[in-house]
Amino acid sequence: MVKVGMDTNSPGNHAGYDGDPQFNATGFSQLHDDGTGGAVPLSLFKLWAFKSCGQFDTFEECPTSIASRNAPRKNLSTGLPDDFAEPGYFSSNLSTGIRVELTATRRAALHKYTFPAGTRNPRMVVDITNDGQQSSTDPIMELDSETGKVAGGASFAASFGPDRFRAFSCVDFQGDGFDLGQPKEFGAWLGNFPVKQSTNINQLYFGFRDELGALLTFTPNGNGTTSILARVGVSFISPDQACANAEEEIPDFNLDRVRSSARAQWNELLGRIQVKTDNVDPEIVSLLYSSAYRTHISPADYTGENPKWNSTEPYYDSFYCNWDTYRTLYSWMALHDPDDFARIIRGMINIQQHEGWLPECRGATAQHFIQGGSNGDPILGEFFVKFHEHAAALNVSSSALYTALLADAEKQPPNWDLQGRQVNIWKKLGYIPSDVWEVGGTNTKQVSRTLEYAFDDFAISQVAKILGKKQDGAKYSKRAGNFINVWNPNTTVPGNDSIVGMMQPRFADGTFNFTDPRHCSVNDPTQATCFLNAANKDGFYEGSPIVYTQYVLQDTAKLIQLQGGNQKFIDRLNFIFEQNYFDSTDEPSQQIPFMYHYANRPGLSTQRSRQVIAQFYNTSTNGLPGNDGAMGSFVAFYLAGLYPLPATRQFLLSSPYFPQISFFNPIFGKTTTIKANNFKGNPIDGTGGTVFVKGVKIDGKAWKSNCFIEWEAFQQGSTIELELTDDINVTCGKGSDALPPSLSTGGYN
């Protein structure tokens, strides 16, 4: 839950931190959400240190407001700021001479502020109200003048939705190697005005959105370096619980111990993925593990911090958002972290049991806006399809899981902008029409929601079939084919009549509306963004019609048929790349590089996917082309030579960037290893090379396809051997079952 880190004064900075040295540090806050859009999320409860204040170094001179207290970081000889980070630890040297070190447990953080020699009045600021977007109201804060403990909180605005939430913090201090004693000066502050001797913000005349907090002056270490440790607990329940969290998780103020523990936890988790690095650029190794690391940051384990109801089930939050993550993140987790995956599923089911529908987009306990369909459905489907034999052992109720899926599929919520689906019209027409207004949500993104709803129902069909519910399986498989209801065979791309047929908006009477296929792309003459907007009635969200037309994961064979056969399909994919419709920054494009597989040209998928990595992803400051969302799992899969099909038992197969990659799965107690025989390295630009798969063996036996592998290989802990070639014209193999499955060709039955 706690993601302690530096905040900077970079404009438009969603995450809080900016590595650009022109931006100053403004504080070190406790929570954050990783990789999001929307407003700045969760930059709460900043701490700040002063070595001196003003001309005379007095308490009253301290510039406590966020705009006044900020300071540059010390720069290295490279021109970059003197910041360092590893999983579980961050440090920075400020231009003020103060060194800051940060580490964390699940619900608490430990800070260390080392002051320069000669500091006479080391001071600490506790900021209660600044959250990155100046949204706080209803603040509370008390200061214990004898111990220096500060406890408080406020209400804050959700960063991607209409709701508000309350959060609380508890901060206490200790000297590192010396007795810090009680503060020699203390007080609350309002803006840039510290009021000495005040112990409660109600002793100040503050207004609706004022900046408020506490300021404390301590006695320096008389026998050496002055380092002050600050222990910070956070809670969404109460200040008392924030204090209890800190005391429970960091009882000893031992920064080295907390840092080592965090590192060990990350090392064990990421160590379940092992690679051989012979003839591999170290940059690729770092890219794999940094990408894998980020897949475990959201959703976050808020167990014990749910203010809405009491439950013994896990509680997870920061689903930011399922639309981003269901495509790749949970499939990556399935390979090596099923225990946490199961806890997330239990938490999602518990939310449905209390709120009526599965969570979609959620942050800091508040519902956020849905981006696509009810995309919790394929997440539950992914878990159940892969782990149904182990569901009971993982404490996941199969019946409760299925009940949660049916709630999304069959029951219309009061506001489908926040949970569930616009399901009544979906069941009636088999698509979301352009011209039907209902009070339960916004009349927008009708085509992309239709395509997402179809995939959601596909996921439910797979669960139903495993549970032996044949009638439901057939019902939801049929609804999974509803994508065809928004296929207009007569739409062409302006300026290119060879691309025929497109997903298009449709009226309730069955006639088609029209959205320019270039809409929401870099080629859009109107430069539309397709972001959440009630006035946007063009039918698509964060993706052009050209991109979303390819989004039929459950039945790509049918899509190929609609688009005129294999060669026409390949030509369309080439057009998407050559005309820059592929959008590396957004999730709807993620599967497109691998779609050549379905036209029996896996070599083209391998090359396209590698070109995407070469062009857009690296470990530099600008190594992510957009906000993170699920970019970490997307990149990790590409580097592993795989692409997942959520809620199925198949992975599309390419070649890994390593001569060998292994995944240990603790539920199975088995390690699955993919070996790339004849590995000769990775072309820097992603083009050509000995990287194409011409043969596959699993446990020494020839496998039926060069294009996909089944989940059974991971259950059994198999050795998967790939025979590589430099011939891009490889195929999936012989026989109809060499192609990846699709609904219309009898797959998934």
Secondary structure, 3 states (H helix, E strand, C coil): CCCCEEEECCCCCCCCCCCCCCCCEEEEECCCCCCCCCCCCCCCCCEEEECCCCCCCCHHHCCCCHHHHCECECECCCCCECEEEECCEEEEEECCCCEEEEEECCCEEEEEEECCCCCCCCEEEEECCCCCCCCCEEEEEEECCCCCCEEEEEEEECCCCCCEEEEEEEEEEEECCCCCCCCCEEEEEECCEEEECCCEHHHCCCCCCCCEEEEEECCCCCCCCCEEEEEEEEECCCHHHHHHHHHHHCCCCCHHHHHHHHHHHHHHHHCCEEEECCCCCHHHHHHHHHHHHHCCCCCEECCCCCCCCCCCCCCEECECCHHHHCCCHHHHHHHHCHHHHHHHHHHHHHHHHHHCCCCCCEECCEECCCCCCCCHHHHHHHHHHHHHHHCCCCCCCHHHHHHHHHHHHHCCCCCCCCCCCCHHHHHHHCCCCCCCCCCCCCCCCHHHHHHHHHHHHHHHHHHHHHCCCHHHHHHHHHHHHHHHHHEEEEEEECCEEEEEEEECCECCCCCECCCCCCCCCCCCCCCCCCCCCCCCCCCCCCCCHHHHCCCCHHHHHHHHHHCCCHHHHHHHHHHHHHCCCCCCCCHHHCCHHHHHHHHCCHHHHHHHHHHHHHHHCCCCCCCCCCCCCCHHHHHHHHHHCEEECCCCCEEEECCCCCCEEEEEECCCCEEEEEEEECCCCCCCCCCCCCCEEEEEEECCEECCCCCEEECHHHHHCCEEEEEEECCCCCCCCCCHHHCCCCHHHCCCC
